[in-house]
């Protein structure tokens, strides 16, 4: 945490920085529980919390040999009032806050109260984004394990899905397999069959899977705080709809074109343009209705976004998804998604479920 914080202080020229988001606090400290704010000043670190998690904080940070001051919110007080008292005591002139990761009400109250204290509030979106872009060895290890578990479960489901099961039957079977592997879902599973597959973020329903049906399975888990993301589109039996396979091949070809060439140094926009060009050339320009991918880490959607207008280039040890799709309203959809690790000269595909 010390190295990460020192980079933030150097970049933003601030006296303090506040973190209220559970995932960001986990990224900095490894604390896998929420319910407290982390305030880092130049020479002190504070945990602002209610009495009920005081012991958790003491135990966790004690094991980390971290010197942290615990400030309990007193009766008739609140998180933001306690924060302001600490800043007054330390004569803090400037506080950095990321609006993207701060509750709107908390942000407004902090901002309004600090005006009267003449403390400058530095508002910057994505304070930790640049640091979170590049995964270290331990982060990559956890991401690989999350992808392995998800891939094995998806392959199992492929062989279990049969006509007569509902989307919800498949949905809860996936949650059961996550539980058996002692992991949590990284997002709500998407099980979309038949014409429901034309909706990219369909909510699993009671619809029964039919003979020769098409089904999208979009799932991910969290392992040691790190996420996986995987999508497969399967056909049941011998589908009489030859258009299913035609569209599936177009989507897979577009994904392959990206996976074959993606590497550090290429513009991030290149990935979306490459996948989109193949789909548009095949005549489905209006049916590719989302970007080609996104970053993955402690959250399922992180920087960067793989869009045609994205800035910057791919960097070694970024982890992103590549997930082109075609959706034909009222008929069906196809999406194929893998999580990949960007390397210097190519990429490593971390997900490996059967196609």
Helices and strands as residue ranges (DSSP letters): H 2-12, E 16-19, H 22-29, E 36-41, E 45-49, G 51-53, H 54-63, E 69-72, H 79-89, E 94-97, G 99-101, H 104-116, E 120-123, H 129-133, H 137-160, H 167-180, E 184-185, E 190-193, G 194-198, E 214-219, E 221-223, E 226-227, E 230-235, H 242-261, H 268-281, G 285-287, E 293-295, E 302-306, E 319-322, E 325-328, E 332-335, E 338-342, E 347-349
